[in-house]
Amino acid sequence: MDARDGTVLSARSMVGRALRWMSYPREPEDFLAPFWPVAEPRELRAKVIDVRPEATGCATLVLSVGRRWRGHRAGQWVALSVELDGARRTRCFSISSPASDGAGTIELTIKARPDGAVTPTLISRAMIDKVVTLSPAQGDFVLPSPIPRRLLFVSGGSGITPIMSMLRTLDRDRALGGSTQVTVVHFARALDEVLFLDDLRALPGVSLHIETERALGRAPSLSEESLAALLPEFESYECFTCGPEPLVAAVERAFAARGQSARVHVERFTRASTVATEDTAGSVTFARSGVTARADRPLLLVAEQSGLNPPSGCGIGICGTCLCKKLSGTTRDLRTGALSSEGDTDIALCSTVAVGDVSIDL
């Protein structure tokens, strides 16, 4: 490289630094992309190419992902970020399409919360052609390798989403209808609220059982006895379950009663408890905002109820979107029960409660 090459590289570096300084906290590519499509942002971006209605209040986003997408295993999830009303919002969703190895398309099936700030917009046709940001695929609720000879899937409501990715992968790989025995048990309020109903019915070699509140005249329930009535030797199956916490807990109890707890694989997407615990008396000070509040709930809820708007995603402490620095005080991790009294440590606001007085860098 001669001197002229070095001068050009130095000039480019200086321009790049200047552009990043002027655009902070955004990236220069964010502003160039609408006018110069070849400008590739540093984040993993995806374009919404279709919004396909599913059951009532649900839709599937079909996303075109580029070469930065490293693929996903059946059952994994992503954190999706989108700008709405000038604010960047992040939520976590399971991937409903089959496992992938790289660039192409993936699908996220989303159930909108009627009072939600994000999901009603995400399932609207207005999202078509919008660009969103994705995290890499995450989670260990995935099909094992090799595939077990007996598989049981138990789900409720939108908990069928990661399981549908597994079933579609098995179907694509021609693992259904052969030596693998597959049973699906799904609970819903009504038949017209069952996600992927036609797809489920079309799967070859799958024993499908759907129970609805409307048909039963009561809320569907599950126990060791009722599961055994459907599948006498259920404990010999590798079980994957996702859905409301009471359903997941019932599946765990049923397998535990037969000494086969290790066969149960669980995906929980339940927001941390909003109920105060015995040792949460105290206050939290959000140092940069100058706000002090009673700390009797997960710190993310305390912040939101205090008028603050910290970034958040999954609500259960796994996506990392709401990580924030604790300056001082003792906190408890709701996922593990562990106490931490160290200062200058990162905590997930959504799954952490204060134990006494706490100061947060927010």
N, C-alpha and C positions, 0 to 999 in steps of 0.2 A: 504494500500500500504506500503510494507516494504522499507527499505533503498535501497536495490538493485534495486527495481522498480524505485525509484526516480532517482538513478544514471543513469539507462538506458534512462529514459525520458529526463534527462538533457543532456546526450550525443547526443541523437537524435535531440534535439532542437539546440544544438551547430552546429551539422553537417548541419542541415537545413539552419541555418543562414549563414554558410560559403558558402554553395552551392548557395544560393540566391545572396550573395555578389559577387561571382565569375561570375555568369551568368547575372548580372544586365546589361541592363534593361530587359532582357528576364527572363523567369522562368526556373528552372531546368527541369521541365517536358517537355519543348520545345525540349531539347536535348535528353531526355530519350525516348520520344514517338516512334521514329523510331525503337528502339531496344527493348523496353519494352512496348508493347501496353497497358498494364493495368495501366500504369502511366497516371493519369487523370489530365489534365491541369486545372488551376483555371478559365480560360476563357471558354466561351461557344463555343465549337468547333463543326464543322460539316464536314462531308466528302462528296465530290461530287461523286455521284455514277452513274450519267448519264448526258449527255448534249444533249438535244433533239432540233433539228432545228425547228424553227417556220417559220414565214414569212421572207422575205429577210432581212438579217442583224440582225436577232433576234434568240434567243435560250432560252430554259428553262433549268435551272440548277436544277437537282433533288438532294436534300441534305438529307443525313441521319443524324438526330439529336438525341442526347442521352438523358439521363434522366434529364439533367440540363435544357433542353428546357421546358418552362412552357406553351407552346401552344400559339395560336394567334386567334384573332377574324378576321372574314372575312373583308378585306379591309386594314389591317394593313401592316406595312413595317418593314424592318430590315436594320441595317447598317452592311455591309459585309466587312471584312478586309482580305486582302490577301498580301502575300509577293511577289513582282515582282522586279527582278533585284536588290535584296538586300534592297529594301525599302518597308515599310508597307503602303499599299494603302487602303483607305476606301471609299466606295460608298454606297448609300442607294437605295434599291430596294423594290418594292411592292411584297407581297407574292401572287402568283396566284392560289395556291391550296386551297381547302376548309379549313374552320376553324378547328383547332386541339386543343386537350387537353394536349398533352405531347409528349413523345418520339415517333419517327417514321420517317416519311419523310415529307419535305415541298418542295415547288417549287418556284423558283424565275425566272420570265421571263424578260429577259434583252435585250434591244435594244442597239446595239453597236454604239458608235460615231465613224465615220470613222477616225477622228484625235485623238481619245481618247487614254489615256495612260493606261487604265485599261480594259474597256468593250470589246474591240476586243479580248483580251486574255481570258476573262471570258467566252465568248460564243464558244471558241474553244474546240475541243475534248481533247486537251492537259490538260484540267482541271480535267478530270476523275481521281479519286483516290486522288486528292489533298485535303488537309485539310485547311479549312478557319475558320475564327472567326466571330461569329454573335453577335449582340446585342440582348437583349430581343425584342419581337415584340412591336411596338410603333404606335401611331397615334389614332385619334378619328374619322377617316373617316370609320365608321363601321355600320353594319346593326343594327337597333334598335331592342329592345325586348319589347313588342311583335312585330312581323313583320306586317307592315302596309298592308292594303288590296289592296292599289294601289302603285306600285313602278315604277319610271321612271329613267332609267340610260342613261346619255348622255356622250359620250366620244369621244376623238379624238386621233388617233395614238396609242402610247403605253399607253395612259391613260385608255385603256380598262383593264389593268392588275389587279388593285385592284377590279374593278367591276367584273372581271371574277371570282375572289375568292368569291365574294358575290353570283354570279349566281350559281357557283358550290356548294356552301353551301346550297342555297335554293333547288337546285336539289337533293342533297344528303338527305336533311331533308324532301323531298317530299312536299315542299311548292309551287312548280310550277305546273301549270295545274289544280289547284283547285280554292279556293276562292280568292287567291291573283292574281291580275292582274299585269302583268309585261310587260313593254315596254322598248326596248333597241334601242337607236339611236346612231349610230357610224359613224364618219367621217374619211376618209382616202384618200390618194392620188390615190391609185389604189386597185382593189380587191385583187390582189396577195400580198398586203402589210397589209391586215387585219389580225391581230393576232387572233388565236383561231376560225377562220372562220367556220370550220367544227363543232367544239364544239358548237358554237353559234347557228348554224342552227339545231343542234340536240336537243336543249333544249326544253322540252315539255311546251306548253302553253305560250310561249314567243312571243310577237309581235316584230319582228326584222326589223329595217330599217337601211340600210347601204347606205351612199352617198359617192361617190368618185369623185375626181377632174377629173379623166380620163373620166368618164361617163358623167359628167356635162359639160365638156369643160371649166371649170372655178374652182376656189377654192370653196369648199363647204362653206356655210354660214348658220347661224341660226338667227332667229328673233322671236319676239312674234307671228307674222303672220305665218311664216313657221312652227313653232312648233305647233301652233293651227291647221294648216292644217293636220298635222300628228295625233294630239291628241287634239281634240276640248276642252276638259276640263283638260288640262295638269296641271293647277294650283291646282287641287284636288289630285295630285299625290305627294308622298314623292320622291324628286328628288336627285340623287347622280350624281355628274359630276366631271370628271377629264380629263385633256387634255391641249392643248395650251391655253394660257391666253385669247386670243380673244374669243375662244369658251366658256370658263368658264364665262367670263364677259357677253357674250350674254345671257347665260342661266339665270344668276342673274338678268339681266335687264328684261327678259321676265317674270319672276315670280314677280319681283318688280312692273311691270306695272299692275299686277292683284292683288297686295296687299298680296302676299304670299311668301315674301322673306324668312320667317322662314322655309319654306319647302325645301330649297335648302341646300344641304350638299356638301362641296367643298374640293377636295384634290388638292393642288398646289405643284408641284415640279418644280419650275422655279428658275433658278439661279438669285441671286440678280442682280439688274441693273448694267451694266458696264458704264453707262453714268454718267458723273460728275454732281453733284447737285450744287445749288447756293451757299451753305455755306461750301463747302469742300475745300476752298483755304487754303493751309498750307502745312506742311511737316510731314512725319512720320519717326521717328528714331527707327530702330530695334536694341535695345540696345546691346544685346549679340553678334549680327552679325556685329555691327559697320557700318550698312548701313542706309543711309538717302535718302528718295525719296519724290517726290511730291505726296501728298495725295489727289488725285482727283477721286478716285474710291474705291469700297469696299476694305478693308485692305488686304484680302486674295489675291486679284488680284494684288495689289501693291506689296505684298511680292513675289508673283510668278514672276512678271515682273522684280523684282529686283534680281532674281537669287536664291531666297530662296525657300525652299521646305517644308513648314509646313504641318502637317497632315491635311487632309480635307476630307469631306464626301458629305453631301447632297447639300451644296452650298446655302442653304436657312435658316440656323441658327436653325435647329431643332435637329440634331443628336449629337451635342456637340463635334465632332471630332476636330474641329479647335479652340476650346476655348483656349484663351491666355490671359495673364495678361497685362492689361493696367497700365503702371506706372504713367503716368501723361497726362494731356490734356483733351479736350472735344471731345466726340464722339456722333454720332447719330445712333440709332438702326433703320435700314431700314424697319424692320417689324412693328414697332410701331410708329416711328417718335420721340421717346423719346430721350432727351439729357442727357448725363451723364458726370459730371466733376470730379467725385471721382477718386482718384488714387488707385492702388493696387486692382483692380476689374477685374474679368474675363469677357471677351467679346468674341463673336463669330466673328472671322475675316471675314467670308464670308458675313455677313449681317450687318456689321458695317462700317461706314465711319468716317473719321476724320473731326472735325470742328476746324480749326486752327492747331496748332502744337501739335503733339501727340508722346509719347514715349511708345513703346511696348516691353515687355520682350520676345524677339525672336532673 
